[in-house]
Amino acid sequence: MFTVYVYTLDTLADWEIGYVTSELNSGRFFKKEAPCISIKTVGLSQMPIKTMGGLTVIPDCTIDDIAVSKTNVLILPGANTWDNPKHDAIIKKANDLVSVGAMVCAICGSTAKLANSGLLDRCPHTSNGQGFLEMVSPNYKGQKFYVDAPSVATHNLITAGSAGGLLWAKQIIEYLGVFQNDTLEFWYEYFKTGKPQHFFALMQTLSSTDK
């Protein structure tokens, strides 16, 4: 069983995490033998936050409730408020999780916070374009590991730029092993291209698992 923690903070970029949270929560395309997934929203406190889209989220738990375990996954969404020092606590937890081999998934503004902590100095990663991390993260020293791609997955770190949410979601789902390989590929191609043949192929992979 995996516990997937989604960090919630004011101005959270709703759309960036939408693909991955909806699929992990609904399980609509999960394979029969998929591991159990529990999703929990986590905050500095359990006071409500307001997303960039104006939605109110009440965190299920706080940072102290996240056990440092290899079976936990931490999702760090983008937001306009990452420069607030109060979010250093979740970055410390992210470092602790990486140190035990757990997966940390960061997108957009949260990559800048990871970069400033030094977590991106020695592994392949991406963000909102070449030079962005240098501009907003004065402690960043990982330039030679930067990859110009929408999303980059390493052993236990998945990073993405603000427009990389779909590929980022694919890589997280692949890490968790909850889709069949062909289901995941057709799912990705359908949402990437909008072409109906990928949708019907996706549905076919699901019907084949029922036989």
N, C-alpha and C positions, 0 to 999 in steps of 0.2 A: 504493500500500500504506500502511495505517495501522498504527502500533504503538500499542497501548493498554496503558498502564502502570497497574497497580492497586497503590496504596500499601498495604502491609501493616504493621499495628502491633498490639500486644497489645490485647485486648478489641475487635478489629474486629467490627462488627455484621454478621454473616454475611448476614442476610436482606435488608439494604438494597441489596446489590449483586447478589443472586442472579439477578434477572430479566435484568439486562444482561450479566453475565459468562457465564451459561449460553447465551444466544442468540449472543453474539459468538464464543464458543469452539466451540459445536456447529455453527453455520452451518446449522441444520436448516431454517430458513425463508428463507435467503438467495436473492435473485434470481440468475439465471444470470450476469449481467454484474457482480455485486457485486465491489467492490474487495477485495483480500486484507487480512485482519485478523490481526495477530499480537498475542497477549495475553501480557504478562509481569508477574509480580508483582515489586514492588520494595520494598526495605526499607532501613533505616539501615545494616544489614549483611546478610549472608546467614545469620545465626543464626535459628533457628526462632522464630516468634511463635505465640501461642495466641489464637484468636478467642474472641468472647463465647460462641459455641456449643461451645467446647471442642475445636475442630479445630486441628491443627498445620499451619502453612504455612511452608515454607522458601522465602524469596524467590529469584526467578531472578537478580536483579541488585540493584545498589545505586543510590542517587540519582545518583552520579557517572556512571553508565552512561546516563542519560537525556540524549539530545542535544536541544538547544533547536531544534526543527524544527516547522514548521507541520503536518507529517504525523504528529506525535505527539499522543496524547490521554492526559491524566492523570486517573485516577479516584481521588478521595479519599473513602473510606468513613467512616461514623460510627464512633466508639469512645469509651470512657470515659477515654482517656489522652491526649487531644489537648492538654491543658493543660501537658504536659511540654515544656520548652524545647527538648529534643532534636529535636522535630518542626519546628522553625523552618526547617531545611534544605530540607524538601520544600515548604514554603510559599514560600521564596525561588525554588525551581525552578518552582513554579506561576506566580509573578509573571513569571519569565523567559519561560515558555511563552506566557502571555497577551500579552506584549509583542511577540511575533513572529506573533501570530494563531493560535496553536494553541488547542485546546479543553481547558479544565479543567472537570471535573465534580465537584461537592462535595455531600455530603449530610449532614444532621444535624450532629454535633459538628464536622466539618471545616469547615462554613460559619463557625463561630465563630472558628476559627483564621484563615480568610481575612479575616473582618471585622476582626479585631484588627490584621491586616497593612495594612489600608487598601484592599484589593483590591475591596471591595464599596461603597466610598464614592461611586462615580460611575456605577454601572450597575444596572439592575433585578435584583433577587435575592429569594430567600426563605430561610426557615429554619424553626425549630420554633415559630413563632408570633410575633406582634407583641410586642416587648419582650424576647425571649430574647437577641438579640444584644447589646442594651444591658446586660443583666444579666451576661453572661459575657465580653464583649469591651470593655474600658474604652476602647480607642482607636477604636471604631466611630463613624463619622460619616455613615453612609449611610441614615439613617432615611427620608428622603424618597424613596428608591429602593426601599424595601421593598414587596414585593407579597404580599398574603395569598392564596397559592395553594400547592398541593402541590409544584409544581416550576415553575421559571421558566428559560427558555432565552433567552439573548442571543446576540450575534455569536460570542463564543468563551468563554462561561461558562454552565454549567448548574448551578443550585443547587436543592436540595430539602430539605424537612423530613423527619423520621424516618419519616413515614407516606406519603411521596411517591415511594417507590422504583419503583413501576410506571410512573408518568408520566415520571419521570426517565429510566428505561430507554428508554421510547418516544422521548423527545427525543434521547437519545444515539444510538440506532439510526437515527433520522431524519437526524441530522447526518452519520453515516457513510455513509448511502445504500446500505445493504446489503439492505434489504427493498423490494419493490414497495410503492407507496403503499397499495393496497387490502389487501395482506397485513399491513402494519403496523397499519392501522385495525382489521381483524378480530382480529388478535392482541391488541391492546390491549383491545378490547371484550370478548373472551372472558375474559381474565384479570381484567378489572375487574368483570364481571357474573356470570361462570360460566354464562351461558346457552348451551346447546348449539348454537343456530343460528349463533352467531358462530364456534364451532369448525368446523362443517361449511363455512361460508363461507370460513374461513381455509384449510381443506384444498383447497377448490375453486380458490383463487387459485394454489396450488402446482401442481395438476394442469394448470391452463391454461398454465403456463409450459413444460410438457413437450411441448406440441403443436407 
